[in-house]
């Protein structure tokens, strides 16, 4: 019996080692298209915040929000898509392949990516720094907090790519509706729709590997956290406008949504809010793009 137990332990240890080692290696997973498909989210009204009574203080009070229609990425931005625009892949060790979500990207990195992608596709860039929409005029992406980059101007009328607002993100994660009132994006069963530390505790996974929500969006719960445009403010829901809110006017940290592969199921709830400094780069943090539906 002792010998059998020892064999089982050795097999488990070898399997775990192989799994961890594979996270830093390229895989032969099937390819996802280079750039996420964009899904139309019809405009509408929903109840934002913790509607299930399981959240923290910053998720209250629940409140009605009305949004204009917009497009949002079907998938999280992949490493291949990011590399094609930025010329490098910052993702290391925690899932490496073209169709894995890009991670280790700061909020500053992401707004640069959005403008470069817009310019490449002949769209009007959304973000402006130093009075310019061309990131070549912005200088190097800061590694330290930058008041200049923090003051980036967002042209909400431009048709280029941008980060979703927190309200847009939650509306999309809920499938563009308040009913059914799922706990996670597309289901009350987290294992159906999310990679989190209960089913993949060693690295991220290829985008689109779990079931989509009602809008056809994948990984809005789990895999990697996603940057939003908004400044984080814990009491914002008390003062938020009801029509197309864009977040608090200032702050020190930006919003992150969705949970990730190394976090518990609680962080993967559609109403969960987390913050990160704009310079933060982490194996748990990526993003998803959106754009206006006005053209």
Buried (B, 14 or more C-beta within 10 A) or exposed (E): EEEEEEEEEEEEEEEEEEEBEBBEEEBEBEEBEBBBEBBEBEBBBBBBBBBBEEBEEBBBEBBEBBBBEBBBBBBBBBBBBBBBBBEEBBBEEBBBBBBBBBBBBBBBBBBBBBBBBBBEEEBBBBBBBEEEBEBEEBEEBBEEEBEEBBEBEBBEEBBBBBBBBBBBBBBBBBBBBBEEEBBBBBBEEBBEBBBBBBBBEBBBBBBBBBBBBBBEBBBBBBBBBBBBBBBBBBEBBEEBEEEBBBBBEEBEBBBBBBBBBBBEBBBBBBBBBBBBBBBBBBBBBBBBBBBBBEE
